Amino acid sequence: LKYPAVTLNPLTTTSPRGIGLSDVVYPPSSQDTSLMLQQGRGGPTRPTEGSSHSVEAALMTSNYVDNIMVYADPFHNYCVALVVPIHQVLEKWAKEGGIKYTDFPDLCDKAEAVKEVQQSLSKVAKPAKLEKFEIPAKIKLVPDAWTPESGLVTAALKLKREQLKAKFKDELRNMYA
């Protein structure tokens, strides 16, 4: 088995059938993972992983990514992502590639920039052993940083998923159109 069955601790596990029942966990289906990503739980947690946000943590290792929120609509079999790129890195890439743009938001809307960042996400996903459905099929580059002042992250810089989904609902919907 790729994901061995694990018996959960009955004292610490909340079962769908009630507290205190021991359950066996089987490998998640892509639909389960889609729901987990949508709920902000980050996808399946493998035994060697410590964080439920392991998908986002893996994708954050891309040189282009300042912040990322992976989102999965339960009615689709792929996920998408909102990506805040690192200004200096993306601008350096654009300058070296001869990409013309008027300002950073304009650069974030360029198909070439989106493609470059998406390819970098695919490259970091491979050594992280992410499954195909854990790698965003489409991304939207968001030019403005997510800060506690913007209300999109906490003081500890954790994502406020509900606020992000509300603010970027049109962008998320368009990536599934």
C-alpha positions in Angstrom: 0.0 0.0 0.0 1.2 3.5 -0.8 -0.7 4.8 2.3 -0.7 2.0 5.0 -3.9 1.8 7.0 -3.5 3.5 10.4 -5.6 2.9 13.5 -6.3 6.2 15.1 -6.1 6.8 18.8 -9.7 6.4 20.1 -9.0 8.9 22.9 -8.0 11.7 20.6 -10.0 11.1 17.5 -13.4 12.4 16.7 -15.2 9.9 14.6 -18.0 10.7 12.2 -19.9 8.0 14.2 -19.1 9.5 17.6 -16.3 10.3 20.0 -14.2 7.4 21.2 -14.6 4.9 18.4 -11.5 3.5 16.8 -11.5 3.9 13.1 -9.2 2.7 10.3 -8.1 5.3 7.9 -7.8 4.3 4.3 -6.1 6.2 1.4 -8.1 9.3 0.5 -9.9 9.4 -2.8 -9.4 12.4 -5.1 -12.9 13.5 -4.0 -11.9 13.3 -0.3 -8.8 15.3 -1.1 -10.8 17.9 -3.0 -13.1 18.3 -0.1 -10.1 18.6 2.3 -8.5 21.2 0.2 -11.7 23.2 0.0 -12.1 23.1 3.7 -8.6 24.4 4.1 -7.2 21.1 5.4 -4.5 21.0 2.7 -5.1 17.5 1.4 -4.0 14.1 2.6 -1.4 14.0 5.3 1.0 11.2 4.8 2.5 9.5 7.8 5.8 11.4 7.4 4.2 14.7 7.2 3.5 16.9 10.2 1.2 19.6 8.8 -2.2 19.4 7.3 -1.2 22.2 5.0 1.6 20.2 3.5 0.5 20.9 -0.1 0.8 24.6 0.4 4.0 24.2 2.3 5.5 22.3 -0.5 4.4 24.8 -3.2 5.7 27.7 -1.1 9.2 26.4 -1.8 9.0 27.8 -5.3 11.3 30.8 -5.8 8.4 32.8 -7.1 5.9 32.3 -4.3 5.5 34.7 -1.4 2.1 33.2 -0.4 -0.4 30.7 -1.8 -3.8 29.4 -1.1 -4.8 26.1 -2.8 -8.5 25.7 -3.3 -10.6 22.8 -4.5 -14.2 23.0 -5.7 -15.9 19.7 -4.7 -17.6 19.5 -8.1 -14.2 19.4 -10.0 -11.4 16.9 -9.9 -8.6 19.4 -9.8 -7.5 22.2 -7.6 -6.6 25.8 -8.3 -4.4 28.4 -6.5 -4.2 32.0 -5.7 -0.5 32.9 -5.7 1.1 36.1 -4.4 4.4 36.2 -6.3 7.6 37.7 -4.9 7.9 41.1 -6.7 11.6 41.2 -7.2 11.9 37.6 -8.4 9.1 37.8 -11.0 10.3 41.3 -12.2 13.8 40.0 -12.6 12.5 37.0 -14.6 10.4 39.4 -16.8 13.4 41.7 -17.4 15.7 38.8 -18.3 13.0 37.4 -20.7 12.3 40.7 -22.3 8.7 40.7 -21.1 7.2 44.2 -21.3 4.7 45.4 -18.7 3.6 48.7 -17.2 3.4 47.8 -13.5 3.4 44.8 -11.3 -0.4 44.1 -11.6 0.0 44.1 -15.4 2.9 41.6 -15.1 0.8 39.4 -12.9 -1.9 39.3 -15.7 0.6 38.3 -18.4 0.1 34.7 -19.6 3.8 34.2 -19.8 4.2 35.1 -16.1 1.4 32.8 -15.1 2.9 30.0 -17.1 6.4 30.5 -15.6 5.0 30.5 -12.0 2.8 27.5 -12.7 5.8 25.6 -14.2 7.8 26.4 -11.0 5.0 25.0 -8.9 5.1 21.7 -10.9 8.8 21.5 -10.5 8.7 21.8 -6.7 5.8 19.4 -6.5 7.8 16.5 -7.9 10.4 16.2 -5.1 7.7 16.9 -2.6 5.9 13.8 -4.0 2.6 15.6 -4.4 -0.1 13.7 -6.3 -1.4 15.1 -9.6 -4.6 16.3 -8.0 -2.7 18.2 -5.4 -0.9 20.3 -8.0 -3.0 23.4 -9.1 -4.2 23.0 -12.6 -4.8 26.8 -12.9 -3.4 29.7 -10.9 -4.1 33.4 -10.5 -1.3 35.7 -9.7 -2.4 38.2 -7.1 -0.2 41.3 -7.1 -0.9 42.6 -3.6 0.7 41.0 -0.5 -1.6 39.4 2.1 -1.0 41.1 5.4 -2.7 41.2 8.8 -3.8 44.8 8.0 -5.5 43.6 4.8 -7.4 41.0 6.9 -6.3 38.1 4.7 -3.8 36.6 7.1 -3.5 36.5 10.9 -0.8 38.2 12.9 1.0 34.9 12.8 0.6 35.0 8.9 -1.7 32.1 8.8 -4.2 32.2 5.9 -7.7 33.4 6.6 -9.3 31.1 4.1 -12.9 32.4 4.4 -11.8 36.0 3.9 -9.6 35.0 0.9 -12.4 33.0 -0.7 -14.8 35.9 -0.3 -12.4 38.5 -1.6 -11.3 36.4 -4.6 -14.6 34.6 -5.3 -14.7 35.8 -8.9 -11.1 34.8 -9.6 -11.8 31.3 -8.1 -15.0 30.9 -10.1 -13.2 32.0 -13.3 -10.5 29.4 -12.8 -13.2 26.7 -12.9 -15.1 28.2 -15.8 
